[in-house]
Amino acid sequence: MSDRQLWESAAFRLKTELERELLENSGLEQRREYLGMSAIGRCPRALYQQYVNGRSQMTIRHHYFCWVGYLFEDALAGLFGERLQARGVEVVADFDDRFRGHVDFVTVESDPVEVKSVSWHKFKAVRSGGPTPPHWSQMQMYLHHGGWARGFIVYVARDALWKELGTLPLRVFEVRPSQPLVEQLNDKARRVLAAVDAGRPPVCECGYCR
């Protein structure tokens, strides 16, 4: 075996080991024993299926994006510095402790902060159109069940086309409570959990998981 073949073989083994470590430590969970507030904007039937059966598809791509998300979260924590009071604060619904979530950061001003790392394409969309409905719904649940008067969603682009950039690929949105939406989302959570208890999937509302 030539020196080049030896080097390539060692490089391949190292790549394989790194991929295995990523899969084992990405933070992506196959199944949760609770209904997550981060996903409450999804279709009730999809929420039911994930609660009962876990994630149906967990490819290395999904693990990679989960891992990258935590990398950006850690990086943003460094930028916040002493402005952070806590990380990973759990929020639990008062009507059912199976409905819960975990806020990325809470600042020293007691404001919850959610970090979202997204593609350049999605970053441009939120930059001009505001937070996505699922992210807005997630923060509404955190505000209501955590007792906060406002919160922030921080978007950061995972990649950027420098010719289009113009400024840092970072955007912050302030979120205030919306009582009608809060009631709607809490009702959805109750319906999903009731369906879990009854063992009967709720009606599909998205048209894709019938």
Phi, psi and omega per residue, in radians:
M1 nan 2.293 -3.124
S2 -1.284 2.888 3.093
D3 -1.027 -0.681 -3.135
R4 -1.127 -0.729 3.132
Q5 -1.132 -0.683 3.088
L6 -1.087 -0.771 -3.133
W7 -1.112 -0.784 -3.134
E8 -1.132 -0.650 3.121
S9 -1.153 -0.745 3.110
A10 -1.141 -0.686 3.126
A11 -1.136 -0.696 3.131
F12 -1.140 -0.730 3.126
R13 -1.101 -0.722 3.129
L14 -1.129 -0.746 3.100
K15 -1.041 -0.755 3.137
T16 -1.097 -0.718 3.129
E17 -1.141 -0.718 3.127
L18 -1.135 -0.710 3.111
E19 -1.110 -0.691 3.122
R20 -1.129 -0.731 3.110
E21 -1.106 -0.691 3.124
L22 -1.092 -0.788 -3.131
L23 -1.081 -0.634 -3.086
E24 -1.421 -0.386 -3.008
N25 -2.209 0.351 -3.107
S26 -1.247 -0.424 -3.070
G27 1.622 -0.061 3.141
L28 -1.353 2.191 -3.084
E29 -1.729 2.356 3.076
Q30 -1.181 -0.669 -3.076
R31 -2.656 2.511 3.066
R32 -2.054 2.574 3.135
E33 -1.589 0.413 3.122
Y34 -2.669 2.860 3.063
L35 -1.533 2.059 -3.030
G36 -1.426 2.326 3.066
M37 -1.131 -0.441 -3.134
S38 -1.164 -0.362 -3.091
A39 -1.919 0.101 -2.993
I40 -1.115 -0.294 3.094
G41 -1.316 -0.129 -3.111
R42 -1.408 3.029 3.113
C43 -1.102 2.420 3.135
P44 -0.962 -0.693 -3.133
R45 -1.187 -0.668 3.091
A46 -1.110 -0.689 3.096
L47 -1.104 -0.740 3.118
Y48 -1.068 -0.866 -3.095
Q49 -1.068 -0.712 -3.135
Q50 -1.214 -0.644 3.116
Y51 -1.137 -0.783 -3.054
V52 -1.372 -0.775 -2.997
N53 -1.877 -0.143 -3.067
G54 1.392 -3.065 3.134
R55 -1.232 2.297 -3.094
S56 -1.437 -0.359 -3.084
Q57 -2.449 2.085 3.115
M58 -2.328 1.460 3.136
T59 -1.540 2.995 3.114
I60 -1.101 -0.466 3.087
R61 -1.105 -0.776 3.130
H62 -1.133 -0.711 3.089
H63 -1.094 -0.721 -3.114
Y64 -1.087 -0.822 -3.103
F65 -1.186 -0.577 3.057
C66 -1.133 -0.779 3.123
W67 -1.067 -0.799 3.123
V68 -1.089 -0.674 3.113
G69 -1.015 -0.746 3.109
Y70 -1.197 -0.578 3.079
L71 -1.059 -0.799 3.140
F72 -1.196 -0.625 3.097
E73 -1.069 -0.785 3.113
D74 -1.110 -0.683 3.133
A75 -1.127 -0.736 3.117
L76 -1.159 -0.603 3.085
A77 -1.043 -0.661 3.093
G78 -1.140 -0.647 3.113
L79 -1.217 -0.629 3.107
F80 -1.175 -0.614 3.089
G81 0.976 -2.194 -3.071
E82 -1.308 -0.044 3.088
R83 -1.342 -0.186 -3.128
L84 -1.537 2.349 3.056
Q85 -1.724 -0.650 -3.094
A86 -2.784 2.836 3.069
R87 -2.266 2.603 3.066
G88 1.078 0.720 -3.108
V89 -1.329 2.203 -3.116
E90 -1.407 2.419 3.093
V91 -2.146 2.259 -3.070
V92 -2.194 2.351 3.128
A93 -1.200 2.464 -3.128
D94 -1.303 -0.355 -3.104
F95 -1.553 -0.267 3.117
D96 -2.935 2.059 -3.072
D97 -1.300 0.015 3.020
R98 -1.455 -0.119 3.081
F99 -1.847 1.903 -3.030
R100 -2.665 2.965 3.114
G101 -2.726 3.057 -3.117
H102 -2.329 2.013 -3.130
V103 -1.325 2.328 -3.120
D104 -0.997 -0.998 -3.099
F105 -2.325 2.702 2.857
V106 -2.240 2.196 -3.081
T107 -1.398 2.980 3.101
V108 -1.166 -0.307 3.044
E109 -1.493 0.110 -3.129
S110 1.123 0.666 3.047
D111 -1.856 2.240 3.065
P112 -1.291 2.522 -3.130
V113 -2.308 2.276 3.079
E114 -1.999 2.262 -3.108
V115 -1.777 2.275 3.126
K116 -2.223 1.990 3.031
S117 -1.646 2.207 -3.018
V118 -2.344 2.921 3.086
S119 -1.199 2.852 3.115
W120 -1.063 -0.677 3.127
H121 -1.064 -0.819 -3.138
K122 -1.231 -0.592 3.121
F123 -1.075 -0.733 3.113
K124 -1.102 -0.638 3.139
A125 -1.161 -0.793 -3.132
V126 -1.280 -0.514 3.118
R127 -1.073 -0.626 -3.117
S128 -1.697 -0.483 -3.038
G129 -1.967 -0.085 3.127
G130 1.611 3.106 -3.104
P131 -1.013 2.631 3.083
T132 -1.208 2.655 3.115
P133 -0.951 -0.743 3.114
P134 -1.078 -0.693 -3.141
H135 -1.226 -0.655 3.099
W136 -1.116 -0.745 3.129
S137 -1.111 -0.746 3.109
Q138 -0.991 -0.838 -3.125
M139 -1.170 -0.596 3.077
Q140 -1.030 -0.711 3.121
M141 -1.185 -0.701 3.105
Y142 -1.084 -0.782 -3.117
L143 -1.091 -0.838 -3.063
H144 -1.151 -0.917 -3.040
H145 -1.411 -0.278 3.082
G146 -1.673 -0.168 3.101
G147 1.336 0.486 3.137
W148 -1.716 2.624 -3.122
A149 -1.572 -0.306 3.104
R150 -2.795 2.845 3.092
G151 -2.635 3.054 -3.118
F152 -2.326 2.446 2.983
I153 -1.936 2.167 3.140
V154 -1.897 2.061 3.076
Y155 -1.755 2.366 3.046
V156 -2.343 2.371 -3.114
A157 -1.389 2.299 3.086
R158 -1.231 -0.465 3.128
D159 -2.490 2.912 -3.122
A160 -2.711 2.432 3.001
L161 -1.552 1.856 -2.964
W162 -1.048 -0.517 3.121
K163 -1.179 -0.391 3.135
E164 -1.761 -0.122 -2.930
L165 -1.185 -1.213 3.109
G166 1.416 -0.563 3.139
T167 -2.717 3.119 3.130
L168 -1.077 2.410 3.135
P169 -1.361 1.086 -3.092
L170 -2.401 2.280 -3.140
R171 -2.438 2.371 -3.115
V172 -2.080 2.323 3.095
F173 -2.121 2.337 3.037
E174 -1.530 2.406 -3.125
V175 -2.124 2.281 3.059
R176 -1.974 2.697 -3.104
P177 -1.085 2.497 3.037
S178 -2.152 1.794 -3.025
Q179 -1.051 -0.740 3.105
P180 -1.038 -0.724 3.136
L181 -1.212 -0.687 3.101
V182 -0.999 -0.827 -3.137
E183 -1.099 -0.706 3.132
Q184 -1.106 -0.773 -3.109
L185 -1.246 -0.680 3.079
N186 -1.109 -0.682 3.098
D187 -1.100 -0.705 3.111
K188 -1.101 -0.764 3.127
A189 -1.050 -0.754 3.120
R190 -1.086 -0.736 -3.120
R191 -1.138 -0.723 -3.141
V192 -1.143 -0.791 -3.131
L193 -1.175 -0.627 3.063
A194 -1.127 -0.667 3.109
A195 -1.156 -0.666 3.082
V196 -1.077 -0.791 3.138
D197 -1.112 -0.618 -3.115
A198 -1.467 -0.273 -3.104
G199 1.268 0.435 -3.131
R200 -2.198 2.069 -3.131
P201 -1.042 2.426 3.087
P202 -1.275 2.965 -3.134
V203 -1.166 2.407 3.069
C204 -1.248 2.333 3.133
E205 -1.965 -0.096 -3.082
C206 -1.760 -0.339 3.140
G207 1.499 0.005 -3.090
Y208 -1.923 -0.353 -3.070
C209 -2.060 0.575 3.140
R210 -1.115 nan nan
